[in-house]
Amino acid sequence: MAFAYLQAALNARKREGLLRQRRIIDSSAGAMIEVDGQHFLSFSGNDYLGQRQDIAVMQAWVEGISSYGVGSGASPLVTGHTRAHQQLEEFLASGLKREAALLFNSGFAANQAICQALANPNLCILSDKLMHASFVEAAKHCDGTYKRFRHNDIDHLTTLFASSNRQAPQQSQANIQDYLIATEGVFSMDGDLGRLDELHKVAQQYDAWLMVDDAHGMGVLGKTGLGSAEQLNLSQSQVPILMGTFGKGIGTSGAFVAGSQVLIDYLVNFAKHYVYSTAMPPAMAMATYASFQSLADGVKQQTLTQRIAQFRQLCLQTGVPITDSQTAIQPIVIGDPVKCVKISEDLKQLGLWVTAIRYPTVPKGTDRLRITLSASHKHTDIDAFVDALVIVLKRYQVLTHD
């Protein structure tokens, strides 16, 4: 029978406890979601600052619809690039101290576009082992060489340069090749930070470019919410390619790439994911701009920081096995996909929504509860959540101590 492997692959996933299924969210308000008529306190989303339902953001969306309609109507190079898009790009470029910025419909599209547009036989991409799948898939299939260094392992990265016969510029100008080092500002499954200060020094030593995917840092990190580059004061020369998304801490949707004018002009001309896609709705651009403006005072970021500290302190006191993450992403590694799903379901019985993340999203043997905290959570929400974690994890002998 034609395409019989489709059902066979699904059956195999189910046997291994790895089958993915969607759940319909009927409504959401703050940190609460409704599923099948039941209400849950959610610890699984990426809306770290509660911006999806911020009044100023929603009002900007409505005003954008009034001015431009619900869609852009065309690709950016036809009639889809509006004053609203331009305003957001100029704001990002100025705030991040870059020459220019370019909007994309998603972080997936932005990462794909970077790899596709820059690809050539002389390109060598060296990325952190835990880079997001959107980048990994693009890098694997681009016209060039692709290697991965162990997570946050600077020494391993330098050995990859050595194995590529790359010498520091002061030693040799032979075998000149374009090198791109890629990492994340905040890693999506572990919540730890990329070693950006050290990586940009390696990049300078070997005349390479450093790219940072700051999807999970945007909005949350930095004095005004402009992410890792703002927090560490990393210039355009230190991070020539900066990618960020709006669908997490900013609360809207879409993404951007920021860098030199030459880089952005090149992407406008050669990035197929930009050239041949309908532009994001202008109303979305207006809502995104409004979200950045509302986060500039840092109040919601301070609330999130307090919730993270509270959660971590309670977990350490009660034996809930957390990692060293200091960000809103607080994984509890279970290590077994079946047990992980059972724990997730038991928490739902207590009115708490925590998604089980399994292979291939994370490496085998690191199946986990990917807990995410938000400024929308109240102090009492965190207390109740940790109490529930203790009850459920104790059943499965996961606590580090009683």
Secondary structure, 3 states (H helix, E strand, C coil): CCCCHHHHHHHHHHHCCCCCCCCCCCEEECCEEEECCEEEEECCCCCCCCHHHCHHHHHHHHHHHHHHCCCCCCCHHHHHCCHHHHHHHHHHHHHCCCCEEEEECCHHHHHHHHHHHHCCCCEEEEEECCCCHHHHHHHHHCCCEEEEECCCCHHHHHHHHHHCCCCCCCCCCCCCCEEEEEEECECCCCCCECCHHHHHHHHHHCCCEEEEECCCCCCCCCCCCCCHHHHHCCCCCCCCEEEEECCCCCCCCCEEEEECHHHHHHHHHHCHHHHCCCCCCHHHHHHHHHHHHHHCCCHHHHHHHHHHHHHHHHHHHHCCCCCCCCCCEEEEECCCHHHHHHHHHHHHHCCEECCEECCCCCCCCCCEEEEECCCCCCHHHHHHHHHHHHHHHHHCCCCCCC
